[in-house]
Amino acid sequence: MKYLSEYRNKEATLSYLEAIAGKATSTWRIMEVCGGQTHGLVKNGIIDLLPDTVQMIHGPGCPVCVTPTSLIDKAVELLEGGVIVCSFGDMVRVPGSEKSLLEAKSSGGDLRILYSPMEAVTIARENPEKEVVFFAVGFETTAPANALSVLHAEKAGIYNYSLLVSHVLVPPAMEAILDDEHCMVDAFLGAGHVCAIMGTHQYHPIAQRYKVPVVITGFEPLDLAEGIYRAVSQLEEGRYEVENQYARVVREEGNLQAQAVIEQIFETGEREWRGIGSIPGSGYRMKGSYDRFNAEKKFGIQQRKVVTETRCIAGDILKGIKKPSECEHFRRECSPLNPLGAPMVSSEGACAAYYHYKSESNQA
């Protein structure tokens, strides 16, 4: 197939769903890692058309959702301190312990909503008397562009530019979920865009160690239905392998040039995840040789303990323990206009997907 419309073909998608119903003889629980996959499943009604024997569990693959409250507070501190803070749009309404970036902007902060970190480098060049910080949030997918922005700034001698880094990594999160005593996951749908950068090789040890199939998929209805079928087929046959449904984009080795750029600027380390806690080796942090571009080092921002919104069950949502509809505040105190937590704010958040695409009478 060559065209995107072909991956949205209703008949082809339904044929896979029928095949899944015929294949699944036991009850299987499959976690889609990425929030984009969650939205694809919910928006296109796939989650409602699956047989009762196949249950989808929504994973932590929304970088906005897992950015901890403490890091939002750091960004707010910079903004209120006179720094030009640049961010992708879906971060600005995520609640901190006291306020969001958007609320800090309403008090006079210079917040810029951008589509690329390279725009932030341009802003720094045009405002040499000001410090400019880009809020570098994302999984492995956005890390190359953020790393490149540092290399471009260094080459151009733009030293009033820095990153506030909140990069998180998928494989350690999957292992943390599988190690959790409440884990119910039998198989994973892996995030295709992450694997486009990092490849599929890092998932083989997870599949073999934990005996869970991992099927890398795209985000269109046919991608998701085929991915679920492949996962169910493996489970029924007692296989635990890594399969690449998204072969039109993903290669085993990934994008080696992008990986080289990441390795030049970042190193792996412990990272805190909102609602989940700290996971060893689950995030990128800037190497010491690039401290002059590290906002936390440049501005002496201290790690702090913060009080989080106790009514939000983001941790249970992100670990797949509960569905959004199981939260007593869903559609009541918590809505996109008045979010208690990040999963209701982000365009990839599970709570936002359920709010926008599932009716109140069909929230299971």
N, C-alpha and C positions, 0 to 999 in steps of 0.2 A: 504494500500500500504506500502511496506517495503523498496523499492529501489528508489534512487534519480532519476533514469531514468524514473520511472513511473510518476514523477511530471513534466517531460519534454515531455510527450506524446502529440504529435501534434493533433491527432484526439480528444482526451479528451478535450484539450484546446479549439479547434475549436467548440466543442459542447457547451461549456459554452459561447463562444462568440456569437453563434447563439441564445442561450437562452437569452442572454442580449438584443440582437436586438429585440427579440419578447416580452421582458418584458417591455422595456423602452418606455412609451407612452408620457412622457414629457422629456424636456432637463434637465439633471442632471450633476452637476459638482462635481467631486470626487477628493480629494487631497490625493495622496500617500505621507505619511509623510517622509519616508526614501529615501535617495539617492540610496540605493541598490535596492529598488523597482523601482525607476525611471529608472535605468539602465536595470533592468529586463524587464520593459515595452517597452523601446525603442529598446534595443538590439534584443529582440525576435519578434519585429514587432507588438506586441499587441496593442500599441497605434494607429497604422494605421488601424487595423482590427476592432476596435470598431465602432459601429454605430454613426452617427452624433449626436444622442440624448444623448450620453455619452461623456463628455469631462473630460480628466484627467488634474489636476492642480498639478504642481510639488512643493513640500513643502520644508521646511528648514532642512530636516533631514540628513544633511551632516555635521558632526562636524568640519571637516576641513574648509568647506565653511563659517561657522558662527563664526569661531575664529576671534576676532577683530584684526584690524591692530595694535592697541596699544600693544596687547599681543605678536604678532610677534616681535615688536620692543623690548620688554623686553627680549625675548629669544636671539635676536641678540646682545643686550647690554651685556648679560651674556657671550655669546660666544666670543665677542670681548674683554671682561674683563679677559679672561684666564680660564674661567670655561669650563669643558667638558660638552657639551650639548648633550643629547641623545634624539632621537625623532623617531617616526614612519616615514617611508619614504615619505608618501604623504604630510607631513607638510613642507618639506624642501624647496620647490619651491614656496610656497605661498608668495605673495608680502607683505612686510611691507611698511612703509611710505617711506623708502629710499632703502632698500635692503631685500632680502630673507635670510633665514638661509644658503642656499647653496652659495649665493654670499658672505656671511660673512665667510664661510668656505674657499672659494677660496682666501681670504686674510690672511689665516693662522689660522683660528679658528678650534678648535678641536671638530668637529661635528661627532657624531656616529649615524648611522641609525640602529635601532634595531627592533626586532619583539616582545619584551616583556620588561616590566619595571624591571623584575628580572635580566635581562642582565645588566641593568644599576647599580643595587646593586652590582653585581659581579665586574663591572668596578670600582666602588667606593672602594670596598675592596682591589682590586689589585693596586689602585693608592691612597694610604692614604694621600699623600702630595697634592693632587688635590681635588677641589670641583667638584662634579658630580651632574648635574641637569637633571631630566627626564621631558620632556615637556608632561604633562599629559592632553591630549586632548581626548574628546569623549563624547558620551551620557552616559546614565546609564550603557550601555553594558561594557565599559572598566573600569568603576570606581572600581569594586571589585579587579581587578588585580593591579591597581595602589595603592589602599589602602593596599593590602597585601604586596606590596613592601616596604611600610613604616614600617609595623609590622615586617617584616623580617630584615630590616636594624636596627630597634630598638633592636630586640632580639639579633642580632649579634654585637651590639655596633658600628655600622657603621654610624658615624654622619657627614661624609663629603658627604652625600647623601641627596637630597631634591627634591621636586616636584614643578614645575611651573604649577599651576592648571588652566585648562580651560574646566571644565566639565559643560555641559549644559543638561537641563532636557526637555523631550518632552511635558508633559501635559501643563505646563505654556506657552510654545510656541504655542500650539494649541489654547489655550484661547486667547492669544494675536492676533493671526490671525483672530479668530472669532469676536473679539472686534473691529478689524480694519474696518473703514468705507468703504473701498474698497473690503471687503471680499465677495467672490462669492462661497464659499464652501458649498455644500449641505451634504457631507458625507466625512468620512476619511477612508483610509486604514492605520491602525496602524502598527508600526514597530515591527515585530515578535521578533527580537533579544533583543530589549529593554524590551519587555514584558516577555521574558524568564527569565530576572533578576527581574523585578519589578512587574510582574503579570498584570492582566487586571482590577483589582478592582478600580484603580485610574481614569479609563476612564468613569465609570458609571455616576458620577456627571456631566461631560462634555456633555455626550449624552443627559441627561435629561434637563440640564439647557439650552443648546443651541438648543435642538431638532435636533441633527445630529446623524445619525448612525455612529458607529465606528466598523470597521471590522478588526481584527488583522490577518495579513497574513504573509506567508513566502515569498520567493523571486523567486521561480521557476515559469515558465509560467502558470502551472495549478493552483498554489497557487493564483497568481494574478488574473487570469480570474475568478476563483471561488469567490475570495474576492469581485471583482467588481459586480458579479452577486448577491451576498448576499446584498451588499450595495444598488444596484438598487431595489432589491426586497423589502427591508425595506422602501425605499423612495416611491415606488409605493403603498405600503400598509399603509403608514402613521405611520410607527413604527420608534422609535429612541432608539435603543438598542446597547449594546456591544456584538459582536459575535466573537468567537475565531475560525477562519479557521485553524490556525496553532497549533491545539491541540496536534499534535505529539511532540511539543517542549514546548508549553506555558501552564502554569497552572494559575488559577485564583489568587492564592496567590504568584506566582513567586518562586524565589529561596531564601528561608528565610535565609540560611547561607550567601549567597552573600550580602543580604540586611544588615545583622548584621555587616559584615565587613565594608561596606560603612558607616553605622551609627557610627561605632567606630572612624573613621578617619575624616569624612566629616560632614558638616552641610549645610543646604540650605541657599541661599542668592541671592541678586540681581546679575545679570550677563549681561554683554554687548554682543550683537550679531552683527556680521558684517552686515552692511547694514540695520539693523532693529532697533538697539538701545538697551537700557537697559530694561530688563523685570524682574520685582520683583519675587523673589523666583524661578528663572529659572536656577540656577546653584549650583554646589557644591563648597564649599571653605573649607580649612582645619580648624579643630577645634583649638582653642588657645592652648590646651594641647599638640599639635604637631607642635608648631611654629618652633622648631629646624629643622623640615623637610619641612618647608614652604619657598621656594626660595624667594618669595617676601619679607617676613619678614627677612630672613637671610641676604639678600644682600641689604636691604633697597631700593628696587625698587619702585619708585614713579609712581602713575597713571599720565598719560599724555594725553593731547589732541593732536591728530595727524591729518595731512591732508591726506585724502584718495583719491584714484584715481577717479576723477570725471567722467571719461568716462565709468566706470563700473557700470552697473545697478544691481549689486548683490542683493540689497535690494528688488527690484521689482521681481527678479527671485526667491529669497528665500521665499517671501511671496505669490508667485503664481500669482502675478498681471500680469507678462509678461512671455512669453516663450523666451528661448535663441535666437531663430531666429528673435525676434522682436528688438534685440539690433543692432544698426547700425554698431557696431564695430565687431560683431560676424563673424568669418572666414576672417576678414580683419585685423585690427590692433590687434585683440585678437585671439590667437590660443594656443594650448598646449605648443608650443615652445616659445611663447611670450605672456603669460597670463596677462591680465589687472586686473584680480581678481581671487579669490579662486575657484568659480564654474567651471572655465576652467582648474584648476590644479588638483583638487581632483579626485580620482578614482570613487567617488560617486557624483560628481558635475553634475548638469543638463546640463550645457554648454558643458562639456566634453562628456556626453552621446550623445547629439545632434551632436557634431562635429564628433565623431567616428562612430556613427551608423545610422545617417539619412543623405540621400543624399541632395545635395544643392537644388534639385528640389522638395524635399519632406520634408520641414522643418516646416510645420504647427503644 
